[in-house]
Amino acid sequence: MEKILVAMSGGVDSSTAAVILREKGYDIEGAIMVFEGVHPEAIDYAAEAAQQLDIPFYQFNFTKEFQNKIINNFIKEYKCGRTPNPCVLCNKHIKFDLFMKKAKGMGINKIATGHYARVKKQNENYLLKRGIDKNEQSYFLYRLNQKQLSKTVLPLGLYTKRKVRKLARKINLPAARRKKSHDICFVPDGNYASYFKNFFRMTPGPIIDKNGKVIGKHTGTFSYTYGQRRGIGISHKQPYYVIKINAENNVVYVGEKKDVYKSQLIAGDLNFIPFDKLNKKLEVMAKPRYVSPLSRATIEPFKNNKVKVTFEKPQWALTPGQSVVFYRDDIVLGGGIIEQLEMGSGLEI
C-alpha cells in the first residue's frame, strides 16, 4: 500500500486523519512542523498520538522559513494598511511546499493534512472541492497548484467535525480533549496591538469621516481593520465603523454601518485551479473572507492580470489583503488577494 506522510499538528483533526488513513490500509508516518507559535504542548500531543498509532514520528524545524515567508509578509502587509491571511500563505509555502519536499526527501510521494476539503482527479487535472462540514476549509487551500494537489490526500473531506471528534473520543486519541484555537498561531492571545508594538512605532494620526472632515485621532493605523467598530472612541448619533485605511498618509477613515457594505473589488496575485487564466466573464459563488457566507458574484478579467469581482448583494467589510475565493458548485475555481475596493463611485484604493 502507498506510503503517506501525515502533517500532525497535535490537534484532533490531523490525528484523526492519521487514524482514518491507517484504517484504510495506508503505510503512514507522522511529522509536526515547528515554527514560531507552535507550542511545546502541541508537539507532545502529536508525538503521543503517533505513539498510540505505533507510527514513526518526526519534527521538522521550519522556524527560519516561516519567519521569512509568513511573519515578515504579515508585518509588511499591516504596515501598508492591509489585513492579510497568513494561513493561506502558510499552506502554500510551508505545509504544501516545504513539508512536501521533506516527504519527497524521505522517499514518500504523498502527504496528508487534517483540512476539511477534498481533492479529486478528473481526466488529467486535479480539482479542489469543498468539504461537507459546515466549516469546511477549502478557502485556505485555493493557492495550491496541480503538482501540490496531485500529491495531497485530505481524509476529512467527507467527514463533519462532530463525527471526527466522536471518532477521536471513541479510540481515546490524546487530541480529543484539546480545545481548538482560532487565533493566528504566532500572535499570542490574538492581541495584535501588543504584537505590532515590537515592529511599529505608535504614530497617532487623524480619523476622517467620509465627507473629509477630521473628527478625531487614532493611535496607529495598524490597530484598525475594515469594519471595526470598537476602539474608535468618537461619539456620534450612529456608531462609527472603519471604512478605509491609508497607511501611507497615516489616516483612518470612518463612516456609518451602511458605508461598510461594498459590492465591488479588484483582486490580484491570482491562482486558478481548473484553468490557468480567466479569459471571460463568469458567474460564481465567492467568499471574500473565510467567515463570509458564499455569495453570488461575477468575475471578469481586469487590466494587469487582475480580476474585477462584482457581488450581487453588497458585502460586509471587504478588506484589502484578505483572500477572495471563487466557487462553481462545490469546486474551487481559485482566488486572489483583494487589492482595491469600491469607495463611493468607481474603484479606488
C-alpha positions as CSV (number, residue, x, y, z in Angstrom):
1,M,0.0,0.0,0.0
2,E,1.1,3.6,-0.7
3,K,3.1,5.4,2.0
4,I,1.8,8.8,3.2
5,L,3.4,11.3,5.5
6,V,0.7,12.9,7.7
7,A,1.2,16.5,8.9
8,M,0.3,16.2,12.6
9,S,-0.3,19.5,14.4
10,G,-1.2,18.0,17.8
11,G,-4.9,18.8,17.1
12,V,-7.8,16.4,16.8
13,D,-8.2,16.8,13.0
14,S,-4.7,15.8,11.9
15,S,-4.6,13.0,14.5
16,T,-7.9,11.6,13.3
17,A,-6.8,11.9,9.7
18,A,-3.9,9.6,10.5
19,V,-6.3,7.1,12.1
20,I,-8.6,7.1,9.0
21,L,-5.7,6.5,6.7
22,R,-4.2,3.7,8.8
23,E,-7.6,2.0,8.9
24,K,-7.8,2.2,5.1
25,G,-4.5,0.3,5.0
26,Y,-2.1,3.0,4.1
27,D,1.5,2.9,5.3
28,I,1.7,6.1,7.3
29,E,4.2,8.1,9.1
30,G,3.7,11.4,11.1
31,A,5.6,14.6,11.4
32,I,5.0,18.0,13.0
33,M,6.2,21.3,11.6
34,V,7.8,23.5,14.2
35,F,7.9,27.3,13.8
36,E,7.0,30.4,15.9
37,G,3.7,29.9,17.6
38,V,3.8,26.1,17.8
39,H,3.5,25.4,21.5
40,P,5.6,22.6,23.0
41,E,2.2,21.1,24.2
42,A,1.2,20.6,20.5
43,I,4.4,18.7,19.9
44,D,3.7,16.5,22.9
45,Y,0.1,15.8,21.7
46,A,1.3,14.9,18.2
47,A,4.0,12.6,19.5
48,E,1.6,10.9,21.9
49,A,-0.9,10.3,19.0
50,A,1.9,8.9,16.8
51,Q,3.0,6.6,19.7
52,Q,-0.6,5.4,20.2
53,L,-0.9,4.7,16.5
54,D,2.5,3.0,16.5
55,I,3.9,5.0,13.6
56,P,7.3,6.8,13.1
57,F,7.2,10.4,14.1
58,Y,9.4,13.4,13.1
59,Q,9.9,17.1,13.8
60,F,10.7,19.5,11.0
61,N,12.0,22.8,12.1
62,F,10.8,25.5,9.7
63,T,11.3,28.5,12.0
64,K,13.6,30.4,9.6
65,E,11.4,29.8,6.6
66,F,8.2,30.6,8.5
67,Q,9.8,33.9,9.6
68,N,10.9,34.9,6.1
69,K,7.8,33.8,4.2
70,I,4.9,34.3,6.6
71,I,5.7,36.6,9.5
72,N,7.7,39.1,7.5
73,N,4.9,39.3,4.9
74,F,2.3,39.6,7.7
75,I,4.2,42.6,9.2
76,K,4.7,44.2,5.8
77,E,1.1,44.0,4.9
78,Y,-0.1,45.6,8.1
79,K,2.4,48.4,7.6
80,C,0.7,49.0,4.3
81,G,-2.7,49.2,5.9
82,R,-3.8,45.7,4.7
83,T,-5.1,42.8,6.7
84,P,-3.5,39.6,5.4
85,N,-4.5,36.0,6.0
86,P,-1.2,34.2,7.0
87,C,-2.8,30.7,7.0
88,V,-3.3,30.9,3.2
89,L,0.4,31.7,2.6
90,C,1.5,29.1,5.2
91,N,-0.4,26.4,3.3
92,K,1.2,27.4,0.0
93,H,4.8,27.9,1.2
94,I,5.2,25.8,4.3
95,K,2.6,22.9,4.6
96,F,2.3,22.1,0.9
97,D,5.8,23.1,-0.2
98,L,8.5,22.6,2.4
99,F,6.7,19.7,4.1
100,M,6.1,18.1,0.7
101,K,9.8,18.4,-0.1
102,K,10.7,16.8,3.2
103,A,8.4,13.9,2.4
104,K,10.0,13.5,-1.0
105,G,13.5,13.5,0.5
106,M,12.3,10.6,2.7
107,G,11.1,8.7,-0.3
108,I,7.4,9.5,0.4
109,N,5.4,10.8,-2.6
110,K,2.1,11.8,-0.8
111,I,1.3,13.9,2.2
112,A,-2.0,14.3,4.2
113,T,-3.4,17.0,6.4
114,G,-6.5,17.4,8.5
115,H,-8.2,20.0,6.3
116,Y,-11.9,19.6,5.7
117,A,-11.7,19.7,1.9
118,R,-11.4,17.2,-1.0
119,V,-9.1,16.5,-3.9
120,K,-10.4,14.7,-6.9
121,K,-8.7,13.7,-10.1
122,Q,-10.7,14.5,-13.3
123,N,-9.1,13.4,-16.6
124,E,-5.5,14.7,-16.3
125,N,-6.3,17.5,-13.8
126,Y,-6.8,17.6,-10.1
127,L,-9.7,19.5,-8.6
128,L,-10.0,21.1,-5.2
129,K,-13.5,20.6,-3.8
130,R,-15.4,21.8,-0.7
131,G,-15.6,19.5,2.3
132,I,-19.1,18.5,3.6
133,D,-18.6,20.1,7.1
134,K,-20.3,23.5,7.6
135,N,-16.9,24.9,8.5
136,E,-15.1,23.3,5.6
137,Q,-11.6,24.7,4.8
138,S,-11.1,24.7,1.0
139,Y,-10.9,28.5,1.3
140,F,-7.4,28.2,2.8
141,L,-6.2,25.9,0.1
142,Y,-7.1,27.8,-3.1
143,R,-3.4,28.7,-3.8
144,L,-2.4,25.1,-4.3
145,N,-1.2,24.1,-7.8
146,Q,-1.7,21.0,-9.8
147,K,1.6,19.4,-8.6
148,Q,0.7,20.0,-5.0
149,L,-2.8,18.7,-5.3
150,S,-1.6,15.6,-7.1
151,K,0.5,14.7,-4.0
152,T,-2.1,15.7,-1.4
153,V,-4.6,13.4,0.5
154,L,-7.4,15.0,2.5
155,P,-9.1,12.2,4.6
156,L,-11.5,14.5,6.3
157,G,-13.3,15.9,3.2
158,L,-16.3,13.6,3.7
159,Y,-16.4,14.0,7.5
160,T,-18.0,16.5,9.7
161,K,-16.2,18.0,12.7
162,R,-18.7,16.4,15.0
163,K,-18.0,12.9,13.5
164,V,-14.3,13.4,13.7
165,R,-14.5,14.3,17.4
166,K,-16.7,11.4,18.1
167,L,-14.2,9.1,16.4
168,A,-11.3,10.6,18.3
169,R,-13.1,10.1,21.6
170,K,-14.0,6.5,20.7
171,I,-10.4,5.5,20.3
172,N,-9.2,7.8,23.1
173,L,-6.9,9.9,21.0
174,P,-5.0,12.4,23.2
175,A,-6.0,15.3,21.0
176,A,-9.7,14.6,21.6
177,R,-9.5,16.6,24.8
178,R,-7.8,19.6,23.3
179,K,-9.7,22.8,22.5
180,K,-9.2,24.3,19.1
181,S,-7.5,27.7,18.9
182,H,-8.9,30.3,16.5
183,D,-6.1,32.8,16.8
184,I,-3.2,33.3,14.5
185,C,-0.6,31.0,15.9
186,F,2.2,33.5,16.3
187,V,0.1,36.3,17.7
188,P,-0.3,35.5,21.4
189,D,-3.9,35.7,22.6
190,G,-4.9,37.5,19.3
191,N,-3.5,40.7,20.7
192,Y,-2.4,42.5,17.5
193,A,-1.8,45.9,19.0
194,S,0.6,44.4,21.6
195,Y,2.3,42.2,18.9
196,F,2.9,45.1,16.5
197,K,4.5,47.3,19.1
198,N,7.6,45.2,18.6
199,F,7.8,46.2,15.0
200,F,5.9,49.5,14.5
201,R,6.3,52.9,16.1
202,M,3.0,54.2,17.5
203,T,2.2,57.1,15.3
204,P,-1.0,58.9,16.0
205,G,-2.9,60.4,13.1
206,P,-6.3,61.8,12.0
207,I,-9.6,60.0,11.8
208,I,-11.6,61.4,8.9
209,D,-15.2,60.9,8.1
210,K,-16.5,60.1,4.6
211,N,-17.0,63.8,3.9
212,G,-13.3,64.6,4.5
213,K,-13.7,66.2,7.9
214,V,-11.2,65.4,10.7
215,I,-13.2,64.2,13.6
216,G,-10.6,62.6,15.9
217,K,-7.2,61.0,16.3
218,H,-6.1,57.4,16.0
219,T,-3.3,55.7,17.9
220,G,-1.7,54.0,14.8
221,T,-3.2,52.6,11.6
222,F,-2.1,49.0,12.4
223,S,-4.5,49.0,15.3
224,Y,-7.5,49.1,13.0
225,T,-9.1,47.0,10.4
226,Y,-12.1,47.4,8.0
227,G,-15.5,47.1,9.6
228,Q,-14.1,47.7,13.1
229,R,-16.4,49.4,15.5
230,R,-14.9,49.2,18.9
231,G,-11.9,51.3,19.8
232,I,-12.6,54.3,17.6
233,G,-13.6,56.4,20.6
234,I,-15.7,59.0,18.9
235,S,-19.3,59.7,19.9
236,H,-21.9,60.1,17.1
237,K,-25.6,59.7,16.6
238,Q,-24.8,56.4,14.9
239,P,-21.8,54.2,15.7
240,Y,-18.7,54.8,13.5
241,Y,-17.0,52.0,11.6
242,V,-13.7,51.9,9.8
243,I,-14.3,52.1,6.1
244,K,-10.8,52.7,4.8
245,I,-7.2,52.8,6.0
246,N,-4.5,54.8,4.3
247,A,-1.3,53.7,6.0
248,E,1.0,55.8,3.7
249,N,-0.7,59.0,4.9
250,N,-1.4,57.6,8.3
251,V,-5.2,58.2,8.0
252,V,-8.1,56.2,9.2
253,Y,-11.5,56.8,7.5
254,V,-14.8,56.1,9.2
255,G,-18.5,56.0,8.3
256,E,-21.8,54.6,9.4
257,K,-22.7,51.0,9.2
258,K,-24.2,51.3,5.7
259,D,-20.9,52.6,4.4
260,V,-19.1,49.4,5.3
261,Y,-21.0,47.4,2.7
262,K,-19.4,47.3,-0.7
263,S,-20.2,45.5,-3.9
264,Q,-17.1,45.6,-6.0
265,L,-13.4,44.8,-5.6
266,I,-10.3,44.2,-7.7
267,A,-8.2,41.2,-6.8
268,G,-4.6,40.4,-7.9
269,D,-1.9,37.7,-7.2
270,L,-4.4,35.2,-8.7
271,N,-4.3,31.4,-8.7
272,F,-6.8,29.4,-10.7
273,I,-7.0,25.6,-10.4
274,P,-9.1,24.1,-13.2
275,F,-7.6,26.6,-15.8
276,D,-4.6,28.8,-16.0
277,K,-6.2,32.2,-16.6
278,L,-9.6,33.9,-16.5
279,N,-10.4,34.8,-20.1
280,K,-14.1,35.7,-19.9
281,K,-16.7,36.9,-17.5
282,L,-18.0,34.1,-15.2
283,E,-20.9,33.8,-12.7
284,V,-19.6,32.3,-9.5
285,M,-20.1,32.0,-5.8
286,A,-17.5,33.8,-3.8
287,K,-16.2,34.2,-0.3
288,P,-14.3,37.5,0.4
289,R,-13.1,36.1,3.7
290,Y,-13.3,32.7,5.5
291,V,-16.1,33.7,7.8
292,S,-18.2,35.1,5.0
293,P,-21.1,33.1,3.5
294,L,-20.9,32.1,-0.1
295,S,-22.4,34.9,-2.2
296,R,-23.3,35.3,-5.9
297,A,-20.9,37.3,-7.9
298,T,-19.4,37.8,-11.3
299,I,-15.7,37.8,-12.1
300,E,-14.2,39.2,-15.2
301,P,-10.6,39.9,-16.5
302,F,-9.2,43.3,-15.5
303,K,-6.0,45.1,-16.5
304,N,-2.6,43.9,-15.3
305,N,-3.6,40.3,-14.8
306,K,-6.2,41.1,-12.1
307,V,-9.9,40.3,-11.9
308,K,-12.9,42.5,-11.1
309,V,-15.4,41.0,-8.7
310,T,-19.0,42.3,-8.6
311,F,-21.2,40.9,-5.9
312,E,-25.0,40.6,-6.4
313,K,-25.5,41.9,-2.9
314,P,-23.2,44.3,-1.0
315,Q,-20.8,42.6,1.3
316,W,-19.7,43.5,4.8
317,A,-16.2,44.8,5.3
318,L,-14.4,43.8,2.1
319,T,-10.8,44.1,3.2
320,P,-7.6,44.7,1.2
321,G,-5.1,41.9,2.0
322,Q,-7.7,39.2,2.5
323,S,-8.3,36.5,0.0
324,V,-11.4,36.3,-2.2
325,V,-12.1,32.7,-3.3
326,F,-14.3,31.6,-6.2
327,Y,-16.5,28.5,-6.5
328,R,-18.7,26.7,-9.0
329,D,-20.9,24.3,-7.1
330,D,-18.5,22.5,-4.8
331,I,-15.4,23.1,-7.0
332,V,-12.9,25.7,-6.0
333,L,-12.0,27.7,-9.2
334,G,-9.3,29.7,-7.4
335,G,-9.0,33.2,-6.0
336,G,-6.7,36.1,-5.3
337,I,-5.8,38.9,-2.9
338,I,-8.1,41.8,-2.5
339,E,-6.3,45.0,-3.6
340,Q,-8.9,47.7,-4.2
341,L,-12.4,48.4,-3.1
342,E,-15.3,50.4,-4.3
343,M,-15.3,53.8,-2.4
344,G,-18.4,55.8,-3.4
345,S,-18.3,55.8,-7.2
346,G,-15.8,53.9,-9.2
347,L,-13.0,51.7,-7.8
348,E,-10.4,53.4,-5.5
349,I,-7.7,52.2,-3.2
